[in-house]
Amino acid sequence: MVFKIATGIGALLLSSIAFSAVTLSVPEEIKIVAVNDQDIGANLLRSNNKIKLNAGTNVISVRYSGYYQHPDNSHDILKSGIVTVKTPVLKDGNNYSLALINPPKDFDQAEKYKDEPIIGLYDQNKQLLVQQAGAKASKSWLSSVFSDSDTLDATQIPPQAHQPAAVYNTPAVQNASATSSTQTLIKSWQQANKQERQAFMSWLAEQSN
């Protein structure tokens, strides 16, 4: 019984550890600046608007970039400040995607949208995991934010102290496995006798040392 309980805890711990890589799809209107404070140009593979990330939690710095053609054949490129998205745990081998939340439909809307864009992260089942609104870019950062380059030096990313709090959604399907394991562990504990519980507590104390 002690072994059974210990095995249950081990499974729960292992389930929280991420390995290998995940694939993140990125639309044209979202430009990735850096991942985990590292310039994507130097450290990440990118092909056909997809990049590879380490499984687990990542911090992704992006910005909105919209191209608009006008009737007189002139055009404008509207760019937002940096939006930093902290992901939930991304599972090894799964596919994820970034998208704009409530994207602008025309140039006038885009001029306002670029000040406070909202970025969403979706899983492969099209479920929204987190959405992050950006803070209006300060004037001191305009020269870098509105440059022609699609990437910036990670050291130039402005602090996000004034960025609104992210909104995280946890689909029930993501919790099903952990909930099942927890229920099994509780049931094993309830069925254990006093001696088995004491032995388990001794084992648990040893693991914490």
Beta strands, then each sheet from edge to edge (+ up, - down):
strand 1: 21-25
strand 2: 30-35
strand 3: 38-39
strand 4: 46-47
strand 5: 50-54
strand 6: 59-69
strand 7: 75-79
strand 8: 83-86
strand 9: 95-100
strand 10: 118-122
strand 11: 128-133
strand 12: 167-168
sheet 1: 4+ 5- 1+ 9+ 10- 11+ 12-
sheet 2: 3+ 2- 6+ 7-
sheet 3: 3+ 2- 6+ 8-
end
